[in-house]
Amino acid sequence: MDDSLLESLDAGVLTLTLNRPARRNALDEALITRLHRRLAAAGEDAAVRTVVLTGAGGAFSSGADLKEAATALTGDLIERGYNPVIRAIRRMPKPVIAAVDGVATGYGASLALAADIRLASERARLSLIFVRVGLTLDGGASWFLPRLVGLRAYELAMTGELLDAAEAYRIGLVNHVYPEARFAATVAAFARRLADGPPLALQAIKANLNASLGPALESIMEDERIAQRWLFTTADVREGVTAFIEKRPARFTGE
């Protein structure tokens, strides 16, 4: 039985937990497909009033599974698996909270950025790490990041800097930071507050705020997909992924 995605529903709060702790909840094709299906179903489920995304074992998500990337991950999988999850979050007519406890890197960070609200524990660490393996941003991060942090987005994207929770909060990447010891309880209370709110008003609020940000997210995700598909053909990405797996510095040549 595949237990890579755990779920629980309590008083209107659906908690979806990425559960591949040995891989720091890296998202392979099977997990991203399951996550998309569950999010899509939650959007239609009247029993669900609020969704919490989190990770097991002291990590939110280390992003796309780069061991799979060496053989299977391509620009096509971005459109087939990864972008549909982002769309499901943004189209969800209910609040979505990312509860970031531990690392959120690469697509894992993109996943957190796509949520309506980001709550972090003091041990949270976030990075748009794509550049370190020779890739550009994906998962809509090119759209979300500058809207959250302004022009600092260039630095974060171009360096892949790893931010601790305090710095992420200071620049607006996360909404709140809570002590690790009471993080789960605080997230549960926050989610319950939203679940107890007026669902039709919350749906309208989310729809109106989405509309105010403009329709460009779909265009940005398509631009990201085209760029990633090209980059996946380059020697730099092959080197970057190999170096990541071998835990050594990459030697990029621009080829």
N, C-alpha and C positions, 0 to 999 in steps of 0.2 A: 504493500500500500504506500502511495506517495504522500508523505507528510511534510513536504517542503513548504506548504502554505497551511498554517493553522488559522482557525477562525472561531470566534465566540461572539454570541449575541446576548447582551444583557441590557434590559430596559431601553431598547432602542439604539444602543451603541454596538456597532459591529466592529470588532477588532480583528484585523487581518495581520498575521505575524509571519514574516519571512523566516523560514526555519531550515536554513542550511548553515548552522553555526561553524561547522568545520571549514567552510569556505567563506566565512564572514558574510553569509547571506548573499553571495554572488548570485546573479540572476542568469540561469541558463534558459534555453528556449522552453523547456517544459514548465518551469516556474513562471516565467513571464506570461505564458499562455494561460495558465491557471489563474494568475492574478487578474488578467484582463477579463476573463469570463466571470470571475466573482465580483469584480467591480461593476461590470455591466449589469449583472443580476441584481446587485444591491441598489442600483439606481432605480429599479422597477419594483423593489420590495417595500411594501408599506410598513413592514415591521422594522425596517432600518431607518433611523432618523439622523444618525451621524456615523461616519466611518473613521476609524483610527488605523493608520498604517504604521507598523513598527517591525522590529527585528528581534530575533532570539539570540541569546548567548553573548550579549555585550556588544553587538554591532547592529546598526540599522541595515546598511547594505554596502558592500564594496563595489557595487556596480555590475556591469556585464561580466559573465564568467569568461575570463581571458584564456583559460585552458580550453574551453569550447571554441573561443575566438580563433585559435590557431588552425582549426579545421572547418568550423561551421559558421562563425559569426561574420556576416557580410552586411553591406548596405541594405540588401533585401530584407534581412531579418529585422532591421530597424523599423521598416514599414509594416512588416508582418507581425511583429511582436511588441517592440518597445514603444513606438509611437501610439499604438492603440490604447495602451495603459494611460498615457498622458491625456489622450482625448477623453477617456472614460472618467478620469478625475475631474477634468474641467467641465465636462458635460453633466456630471453628477448633480442632480438638483438638491443636494444635501451637503452639509459641511463635511469637509475631509481634513483631518488632522494628521500630520506626520509627527510621530513621536520618536525623536532621534536620540537614541541612547548608544553611544559609541560611534564608530566610523560611518560616515555617509560620503562615499567617494564616487567619482565618475557618474554613471547613470544612477547610482544610489543617491547622489546629491541632486541630480535632475529630478528624481522621483519626489524627494522632499520639497524642492522648489515648486513643483506643480501643485502641491497641496494648498488649501486655503489658509491654513495656519500651521506653523512649525513650532513645536515645543521641544526643547533640548534639555538633556541632563548635563550636569557639569562635566561629564567625561565625553561629551559629544565632540567629534572632530569632522569637519566638512572640507571637501576639496573637489574642484572641477579638474580632476587629475588627467583628463584626456590627453593633454599636450605631452605628458611624460611618456606616452606610448606612440606619439606621432599622429594623434587624431585631433579633430576639432570637437566642439561641444555637440551633444545631441540630447534627445529627450526634451526638446524645447528650451534648454538652458540658455541658448542665445537670446531668447525672448524674455524669460523670467529674470535672469541675472541682472541686467541693467535696470530693470524696473524696481528691483529690490535694493540695489547698492549703488546705482548711478554709474558714473564713468570708472569707478574702481573695478567694474566688470572686466575691463581690458587687462588689468594686472592679474586678477584672479584667474582668468581664462588662459593668459599667455604664460603664466608661471606654474599653474597647478598648485599654488600655495595651500598648505594644510592649515586651516583655521581652527583654533580652539573655540570652545563654546562662548567664552566671554567676548572674544573678538567678533565672532559671528553675530552675537547679539548687538554689539556696539555699532556695527555697520548695517544692521537691519536684515541680515540673512535669516535670522530666527526671531520669533516673537517674544519668547520667554525662555529663561534658563532656570532649572530647578535642581536642588541637591539630588544626587543619585539615590540616596536612601529612601526618599519619598517620591521619586519620579513617577513610578507606576500609579500610585494613589492620586497624585496631583493631576496626571493626565486623565485618569478615570473621572475625577471630579469635573475637570474642564469639559470633557466630552459629554458628561451627563447634563451639564448646564446647557449645552447646545441642543442635546436631544430633547430636553424638556421645554425648549423654546417653541415658538409658533412655526410649524414646518412650512406653511405657505409663504409666510413673510421671509423666512430664511431662503427659500427657493427664489423668491423675487429679488432679494438683496444680492444673491450670488449672480443671478442672470443679469441684473443691472450693472453690477461692478464688472462682470466679464465684458459686457457690451461697451462700457466706458473705456476699456483697455484696447478696444479695436479688434479687428478680425485677423490681425497679422500672424497669430500663432501658427495657423496651418501653413502659411507661406514660409515661415521661418523653419518649421520642421521639415518641409520639403527641401529647402535649401541645405539644411543640415544633412539630410539623407543623401542628397546628390554629392555633397562634399565628402561624406564618410565613405560612400561607395567608391569614389575615386581614390581616397587615401588608403583604403584597404588593398588596393592593387600595388602600392608602393613598397619599396624595400625598407623604407624607414619604419613603416608599421610592422612589417615582419620582424625587424630588429627590435622595435620597441616592445612588442608582445613577448618575444623570446627573452629579452633582458628582464622584463617584469617577472616572468615565470622563473627565471634563473636567479632572480634577486641580485642583479648586478646593474651598473649604470649602462644606459643605452648609448650606442655610438651612431648618431644620426649623420647621414651623408647628403641628404637632400635628393635622394633618388627614389 
